[in-house]
Amino acid sequence: MNLLYLANSIVPSRTANSVHVMKMCSALADNRTGVVKLYVPDVDSESDVYSYYGVDENFDIVRHKKNKNRFSWYSFSLRQYIYVLNRESKDSLIYGRNLLSCMMLALSGYKVIYECHSPISRYNFLIRMLFSLSKSNFIKIVVISEKLKDILFQEGVPSDKIEVLHDAADETPEYLLEKVTNSNFNIGYIGHLYEGRGADLVIEVAKKIPNANFHFYGGEESDISNLKNIIDSSNIYFHGFLPPAKIPEVRASLDLLLAPYQESTSIQGKVNTSQYMSPLKIFEYMSSNRPFICSDLPVLREVLVNEHNCILVKPDCIEGWVDAINRVISNQEFSDSIANNALNDFKVKYTWKNRAIKIRGMFDESV
């Protein structure tokens, strides 16, 4: 029995959603005896997408043409739908993040689980109407936070139809879990640098802790250039974008990790996700056996516990971030404790493997 993952993600790309899709497909393939196929837009790339994301080549990738116009999502989703309808039997299991094709296949009698990362209310009237017709046909709707479950419930989805699965990460190889001995204390921010991610806050913090080095990994060249224009400290370093497969080694080279999400946190500067997000970064940090400091946002408290598996600080309080960093630097026992607790919590709850097993269970229960 085939499992088909339907996505609108550009693979390969620098987006977190493409990382999520590739990691999930690999984990689902590890947990199945049938073929797993990922359906995504066609792209002009010579990259080995499996090695780029650091995943096994244990699933197939099927690509469909996607035009570059205002109706591109609709036409692409229709191609996805027709392709599956013509080539895959009703015994096939459908999992995906492409709402439109998932809805059409659910209405056509396929077994579909839709993974939702944002409120349905952000879509236009036509899509909301189609969702109201198709929502009862889904086996489950997977959401990434309890807060998003509450939002979907308010939008008319029955509570028992919604399953919360926070995001996840790969287990870090054992040799990268060992603590490093650096001549200087190295602090890292890994991820995008656009508005709401807190990069400007980190720069202000760095000015107040001159005895530590601050490293930025990720970001577009334009974002890096803009940030460099406001820097007057010599302890800040920009390393640019690295493929996802290289990031575990970067985390292992650092003494402390930062996740300074702001109360207005966006996806590429477009949609504010701070109320319901489940950032991949958090779980990657937890997997690394490194202490980390994170913004104290209500939705992140679904996973994070202050002074147990991280330190939580008010998002925009520079002095609070400075105090938290100095506490980690000066208290090795406390630093090791929160890092170890985060790693243990991660292994029990937040691996891609655990997530895939739960999704497999949802399909099995529907038979």
C-alpha positions in Angstrom: 0.0 0.0 0.0 1.6 3.3 -1.1 1.7 6.4 1.0 1.6 9.7 -0.9 2.8 12.9 0.6 1.3 16.0 -1.2 3.1 19.3 -0.8 3.5 22.6 -2.4 7.0 23.1 -1.1 10.0 24.0 -3.3 12.5 21.2 -3.0 15.4 22.0 -2.7 15.1 25.4 -1.1 16.0 27.3 2.0 12.5 27.2 3.6 11.7 25.4 6.8 8.6 23.8 5.2 10.8 22.0 2.7 13.0 20.6 5.5 9.8 19.5 7.3 8.5 17.7 4.2 11.7 15.9 3.4 12.3 14.8 7.0 8.8 13.6 7.4 8.9 11.6 4.1 12.1 9.9 5.2 10.7 9.0 8.6 7.4 7.7 7.1 9.4 5.6 4.7 11.4 4.1 7.6 8.1 3.2 9.3 6.4 1.5 6.3 6.7 -1.6 4.1 5.0 0.1 1.1 6.4 2.8 -1.2 6.4 6.4 0.0 6.2 9.1 -2.7 6.6 12.8 -2.3 4.7 15.0 -4.8 6.1 18.5 -5.2 6.5 21.2 -7.9 9.1 20.7 -10.6 12.2 22.8 -10.2 15.4 23.5 -12.3 18.0 22.1 -9.9 21.0 19.8 -10.2 21.3 19.3 -6.5 21.1 15.9 -4.9 18.1 16.7 -2.7 18.5 13.8 -0.4 22.1 14.7 0.6 21.2 18.4 0.7 18.7 17.6 3.5 20.7 14.8 5.0 18.0 12.2 4.6 18.1 8.6 3.2 17.0 8.0 -0.3 14.2 5.8 0.9 11.3 7.5 -0.8 10.5 8.6 -4.4 10.0 12.2 -5.5 7.4 12.9 -8.2 7.3 16.4 -9.7 4.5 18.4 -11.4 4.8 21.5 -13.4 3.9 24.8 -11.5 3.4 28.0 -13.5 4.4 31.4 -12.3 1.2 33.4 -12.1 -1.5 34.3 -9.6 -3.3 31.0 -10.2 -0.2 28.8 -10.0 -1.3 27.1 -6.7 -4.7 26.2 -8.1 -3.4 24.7 -11.4 -0.5 22.9 -9.6 -2.9 21.4 -7.1 -5.3 20.3 -9.9 -2.3 18.5 -11.6 -1.5 16.8 -8.3 -5.1 15.7 -7.9 -5.5 14.4 -11.4 -2.2 12.5 -11.3 -3.1 10.7 -8.1 -6.6 10.1 -9.4 -5.4 8.4 -12.6 -2.4 6.5 -11.2 -3.1 5.6 -7.6 -5.8 3.3 -6.2 -8.2 4.2 -3.4 -6.2 1.9 -1.2 -3.3 4.5 -1.2 -2.9 6.6 1.9 -2.7 10.3 1.4 -0.8 12.6 3.8 0.0 16.2 3.0 0.3 19.9 3.6 -1.2 21.0 0.2 -4.7 21.8 1.4 -6.4 22.1 -2.0 -5.3 18.7 -3.5 -5.9 17.0 -0.1 -9.4 18.3 0.0 -10.2 17.2 -3.5 -8.8 13.7 -2.9 -10.7 13.4 0.4 -13.9 14.3 -1.4 -13.0 11.6 -4.0 -12.9 8.8 -1.5 -9.2 8.6 -0.6 -8.0 8.1 2.9 -6.5 11.5 3.7 -4.8 13.1 6.7 -4.1 16.8 6.2 -1.3 18.5 8.2 -2.3 22.1 9.0 0.3 24.8 9.9 -2.0 27.8 9.9 -5.6 28.8 10.4 -8.1 28.0 7.6 -9.4 31.6 7.9 -6.2 32.9 6.1 -7.5 31.3 2.9 -10.0 32.9 0.5 -13.7 32.4 0.6 -13.7 29.6 -2.1 -11.1 27.5 -0.2 -12.9 28.0 3.1 -16.2 26.8 1.5 -14.5 23.8 0.1 -12.9 23.1 3.5 -16.3 23.2 5.2 -17.5 20.5 2.7 -14.4 18.3 3.0 -13.3 18.5 6.6 -15.4 15.6 7.7 -13.9 13.4 5.0 -10.4 13.7 6.4 -9.3 10.9 8.7 -7.6 13.5 10.9 -6.3 17.0 10.7 -2.8 17.2 12.2 -1.8 20.6 13.7 1.5 21.7 15.2 0.3 23.2 18.5 -2.6 23.1 21.0 -3.2 26.8 20.2 -3.7 26.0 16.5 -6.1 23.2 17.6 -8.1 25.8 19.5 -8.2 28.1 16.5 -9.4 25.3 14.1 -12.0 24.3 16.7 -13.3 27.9 16.7 -13.3 27.7 12.9 -15.8 24.7 13.1 -13.6 21.6 13.1 -14.7 19.0 15.7 -12.1 18.6 18.4 -11.9 14.8 17.9 -11.0 15.3 14.3 -7.8 17.3 15.3 -4.6 15.7 16.4 -1.7 17.8 17.9 1.8 16.7 16.7 4.4 19.3 17.5 7.3 19.6 15.1 10.4 17.5 15.4 14.0 17.0 14.5 16.5 14.3 13.7 18.5 12.6 16.5 22.0 14.1 16.6 24.8 11.6 16.1 26.4 10.6 19.4 29.8 12.0 18.5 28.2 15.5 18.1 26.6 15.4 21.5 29.9 15.7 23.3 30.7 19.1 24.8 33.3 21.1 23.0 36.2 23.0 24.6 36.5 26.4 22.9 39.1 29.1 23.8 36.2 31.6 23.7 32.6 31.2 24.6 30.7 30.8 21.3 27.0 31.7 21.0 24.9 30.8 18.0 21.8 31.9 16.2 20.8 29.5 13.4 18.0 30.4 10.9 16.4 33.1 8.9 17.2 36.7 9.6 14.0 38.4 8.5 11.7 40.5 10.7 10.4 39.0 13.9 13.3 36.5 14.3 15.2 38.6 16.8 18.5 39.0 15.0 18.6 42.7 15.8 18.1 41.9 19.5 21.0 39.5 19.4 23.2 42.2 18.0 22.3 44.6 20.9 23.0 41.8 23.4 26.4 41.1 21.8 27.4 44.7 22.5 26.9 44.0 26.2 28.9 40.7 26.4 32.2 41.5 24.6 33.9 38.4 26.1 31.8 36.0 24.0 31.6 35.5 20.2 28.2 35.6 18.5 27.7 33.6 15.3 24.9 33.9 12.8 24.2 31.0 10.5 21.6 31.5 7.7 19.8 34.4 6.1 19.7 35.9 2.7 22.6 38.1 1.6 20.3 41.2 1.7 19.4 40.5 5.3 23.0 39.9 6.3 24.0 43.2 4.6 21.3 45.2 6.4 22.4 43.8 9.8 26.0 44.5 9.1 25.1 48.1 8.7 24.0 48.4 12.3 27.0 46.5 13.8 29.7 48.3 15.7 31.0 45.3 17.7 34.0 43.0 16.7 32.5 39.9 18.4 29.8 39.2 15.8 30.3 36.9 12.8 28.0 36.1 9.8 28.6 32.7 8.2 25.7 32.8 5.7 23.4 30.0 4.6 24.4 26.3 5.0 22.5 23.3 3.6 20.4 21.6 6.3 22.7 18.5 6.4 25.6 20.7 7.6 23.7 22.3 10.6 24.2 19.5 13.2 28.0 20.1 13.0 27.5 23.8 13.5 25.3 23.3 16.6 28.0 21.0 18.0 30.7 23.7 17.6 28.8 26.1 19.8 28.4 26.5 23.6 25.0 28.2 23.7 22.1 28.6 21.2 19.6 31.4 20.9 16.0 31.5 19.7 14.9 35.1 20.1 11.4 35.0 18.5 9.5 38.2 18.8 5.8 38.6 19.5 5.3 39.4 15.8 7.1 36.4 14.2 6.6 35.9 10.5 7.1 33.4 7.7 9.4 35.3 5.3 7.9 38.6 6.5 4.4 37.7 5.4 2.2 35.9 8.0 2.5 36.4 11.8 2.7 32.9 13.3 3.8 33.7 16.9 0.5 32.6 18.4 0.4 29.1 17.0 3.9 28.2 15.7 6.0 25.1 16.4 9.5 26.1 15.1 11.8 23.4 13.9 14.7 25.3 15.4 13.4 24.6 19.0 13.5 20.8 18.4 16.8 20.9 16.6 18.3 22.9 19.6 16.8 20.3 22.0 18.4 17.5 20.1 21.9 19.0 20.3 22.7 18.6 24.0 23.5 22.3 24.1 21.9 24.8 26.4 19.6 27.3 24.7 17.7 30.5 25.6 14.3 31.1 24.0 11.7 33.8 23.9 8.9 33.3 26.5 5.9 33.0 24.1 2.8 31.2 25.4 2.7 28.7 22.5 6.3 27.6 23.1 5.5 26.7 26.7 3.6 23.7 25.2 7.1 22.2 24.8 9.5 24.3 26.8 9.8 24.6 30.6 11.8 27.5 32.1 15.0 26.3 33.9 14.2 22.7 33.1 15.0 22.3 29.4 15.9 25.9 28.5 15.8 29.4 29.8 12.8 31.5 28.8 13.2 35.3 28.5 10.8 38.1 27.6 11.2 38.5 23.8 12.3 42.2 23.7 14.0 42.5 27.1 17.7 43.0 26.2 18.8 43.0 29.9 16.9 39.7 30.4 18.8 38.1 27.5 22.1 39.4 28.8 21.5 38.1 32.3 20.4 34.7 31.0 23.6 34.3 28.8 25.8 35.3 31.7 24.1 32.8 33.9 24.9 30.0 31.4 28.5 31.2 31.0 29.1 31.3 34.8 27.2 28.2 35.9 28.4 25.0 34.1 26.3 22.7 36.3 23.0 24.5 35.5 24.0 24.8 31.8 24.6 21.0 31.6 21.3 20.3 33.4 19.1 22.2 31.0 20.9 20.8 28.0 20.6 17.2 29.2 16.9 17.7 30.2 16.1 19.1 26.7 17.9 16.2 25.0 15.9 13.6 27.1 12.6 15.4 26.5 13.4 15.5 22.8 14.2 11.7 22.5 11.0 10.8 24.3 8.6 13.1 22.4 9.9 15.0 19.5 11.9 12.8 17.0 10.7 12.5 13.4 10.5 8.7 14.0 8.0 9.2 16.9 6.0 11.6 14.8 5.8 9.1 11.9 4.8 6.3 14.2 1.9 8.4 15.5 0.8 9.2 11.9 1.0 5.5 11.0 -1.3 4.8 14.0 -3.9 7.2 12.8 -4.1 5.5 9.4 -4.2 2.0 11.0 -7.1 3.1 13.3 -9.1 4.3 10.3 -9.1 0.9 8.6 
